Amino acid sequence: MNHSVVGAIAAIALFFAMLASAVAGHRYGIRLFRRDGDAAAGTGTVDAAILSLLGLLIAFTFSGAYKRYESRRGLVVQEANNIGTAYLRIDLLRESDQTPMRDLFRKYLQTRLDFWESLSDVKLATALHDQTVAIQGQIWDLAVHSTAGDETRSARLLLLPALNAMFDITTTRLAAIQAHPPVLIFVMLAALAVSAAALVGFGMGNSPRPKIWHVVGLAAISAATIYVILDIEYPRFGWVTLDSAQEALSDQLQQMR
């Protein structure tokens, strides 16, 4: 089950949990209002504080998720640039070494594209990551062998650092795609949303029926916002993706062919 499905289930569960919490709060409020007409006196400040805290926490979580999304997009472009730079410097090698090196680069880039397309399949993604590391070793060995002599010193000084940058960005991207807030933050966000719904329902206790559209609106907007946050956090699986940025790598592969 990918993260998009998990996010949708979590959002739907939160929506109904908030509705149930609001109904429970309303029923409790009715009992208190019947017993004490001033039961809600002074609670408005607390309600406002909790709703404000909910809004603030959602805002910070959304902002953090979007910053990480933009960072991941930037890293895709950076990887495409690093691969392109290293590929151009293959021209510095001896002509006999250029063809096998270019073949390895095409194989490497295709593996990189396949890896990011397979993230929903852990076993396949792991195999492709291992294949990426193996091809990196082949590229490095060929580059070191091809630039071993004094006559290729300039090629060595230019090509090897470019290969280092090309290899390092794979680790950086992997770390970036795995960087997410602790689960506790999302649990706290959901608990705060459910608590806020209960307080809203309680505040309507002076009426025999809750203002249903207000409650539904609060629950729907909160659940939808949290779903979008989760979608941005896992941009390979839902409506929000890195496909447009990945085209930079696809275009790079087309230029190599």
Secondary structure as GFF3:
##gff-version 3
##sequence-region A 1 257
A	DSSP	alpha_helix	3	35	.	.	.	ID=ss1
A	DSSP	alpha_helix	43	88	.	.	.	ID=ss2
A	DSSP	three_ten_helix	89	92	.	.	.	ID=ss3
A	DSSP	alpha_helix	95	117	.	.	.	ID=ss4
A	DSSP	alpha_helix	122	146	.	.	.	ID=ss5
A	DSSP	three_ten_helix	150	152	.	.	.	ID=ss6
A	DSSP	alpha_helix	153	177	.	.	.	ID=ss7
A	DSSP	alpha_helix	183	203	.	.	.	ID=ss8
A	DSSP	alpha_helix	212	233	.	.	.	ID=ss9
A	DSSP	alpha_helix	243	256	.	.	.	ID=ss10
###
